[in-house]
Amino acid sequence: MTDTTKKRILTGITTTGIPHLGNYVGAIRPAIQSVQNTDDDAFFFLADYHGIIKCFDPDEIHRSTRAIAATWLACGLDPEKVTFYRQSDIPEILELAWILNCSCAKGLMNRAHAYKASVDMNLSKEDTDPDYGITMGLFSYPVLMSADILMFNATHVPVGKDQIQHIEMARDIAGTFNFKYKELFIQPTALVDENTPLLTGLDGRKMSKSYGNTIPLFGDGNPTIDPQKALKKAIAQIVTNSQAPEEPKNPDECNIFEIYKAFATPDEINTLAQHYRAGIGWGEAKEILFNKIDNEIAPMRERYLELMNNPKELEEILQMGAIKARRVAQKQLDKTRRAIGIKPLAKLK
């Protein structure tokens, strides 16, 4: 088994959609910062097989994979320091998922939040089968997620609160296998950062692609639209109230200020709060927010555009990561196969 005195951190990024500001603040920036000054092992992967669970547009999967890979690298992920790979380049993960499926209780999958939510939605309709529209991918994806984690014996997995159940399931699946066969898998720990900000979107709700209220990080993937202008245009669309510029305003009730706090220092936050209370125009507030965000991401945007215009470089980086990842995966899978009795009948000369 892996030496547990050293952390092995694993993070997966589903390849659907184009990264937005909420992804950057809530996941990308903290994940990269967490591995910059540490000797811990770190595995970051593009979860493209997870992407096809809900997205059935091949072009979207391909476009998203390219944009997400470019985004993480542009934001400072060092492929020399971490293992950065595409899930589909590691066939051992899918073989392990099948092996784990064969010892995973169906009842455990019945309790998965995503599956239960889909069943509940069907039950709320008349004359609808409880499993209508539910694929085996949706039903059993916690097993694939467990294979992602257990293949590399990750000790710590950064997740949002809504993903804690999946880490608990991975622990359960690992424990079941270890008990039935052999102690091969470390039971991972969920890392939940309570201090990571959840950005509000253009309309004041949580920033989410499903709400259509996101602010693009490096543009929307359309090469004909200047990403800096797209950022400025999106910020201009943030919903505000009808208070006049000279009226005192409460910064704690403003979407603009809420987003600003995720990028500014404590002194900058206090200064802008005072400006709010003394009276500030919404146009000026939005300009301040745009400049603050743009100053941080402009150098990253330049690197992002370079990578997006050079898919060969992106592919080379991912293939380099796949070689590193498969060295680990092949050893772990060989141990697993032997543990369940799938091994050569005899040594051949």
C-alpha positions, 0 to 999 in steps of 0.5 A: 500500500501507499505510504500514508505519511505523505498526502496524495491529493486527487482532483477531477474536473468534469469536461462539460462547459467552459470555465467561468469566474466561479470555477476559478475562485471556488476550485481552480485557484485554491487547488493550484495554491494548495500544491504549490508549496508542498511535497505531497503528490498531486493528481489532476485529471480531466474527467471526460468519461464522467462528462458523457453521463449527462452531455451527449454532444461530442463537440461539446465534450471535445471543446470543453476538454480543450478549454478546461485543460488550457485553463488549468495550465494557464492558471498555473498548474505545473505539469512537471510538479503534478500528474495532469492527465485525461481520464480516458487515457488511463484504461486501467481506471475503467477495468478497476471500475468493473472490478469494484462494481462486482463487490459494490452493493446495489443498495449503496448506489440506491442511496446516491443523491443524484440517482435519488433526485432523478427518481424523486423527480419521476415520482412527482409526475403521473404515470412515469416509471421511477427510473425513466431517463436514468442511465447506468452511467448516472446510476453507477458513476459513484463507482467510477469516481471511486475507481478514479480515487482508489486507482491512485490510492489518493489520501485526500480528495478536495470536494464541495459539500455536495460531493462528500457522499461520494467520498464516503462511498469510495471509503465503503467500496475500498473497505468492502474490497479490502475485507473480501480480498486483500488490503490494497486500497487506502480509504480517502478523506474528503477535503472541504474548505469552508473558507472557499467563497461561492461567487454570486452570479449576474442575478445574485444567485450562486454563479452556475452554468445551469442558471445562465448567470456566469461571468466568463473567465477567459471568454466563452470559447468563441475565438472571434470575441475578445475575452477581455471585452467579454469579461467587461460586458458580463460585469456590466450586466450584473443586476443592481438596484435603482439607487442614485450614485450619491446615495449611501449603499450597503456593500453587504447587499451588493453582488458587485461587492460580493464578487470583489471580495474574492479578488481584493485584499482586506484593505482594498475591501475596506476602502471600497466599503467606505466608498459604498457608504459615502455613495458610489455609482454602479458604473464606477463600482463595476469598473473597479470590479472589472479592473481588479479581476482583469489585473489578476487574470490578464497574464493567464488569459494570454497563456490560455489563448496561446494554448487554445491556438496550439492544441498540439502542445496541450495534447503533448502535455496530456500524453506526458501526464498519461505516461506518469499516471499509467505507471502507477495505475498499471502496478495497482491494477496488477495487484488488484487482478491478482487479488481477485484471482485473475493472473497467469496460470503459470510462468512462461519462459 
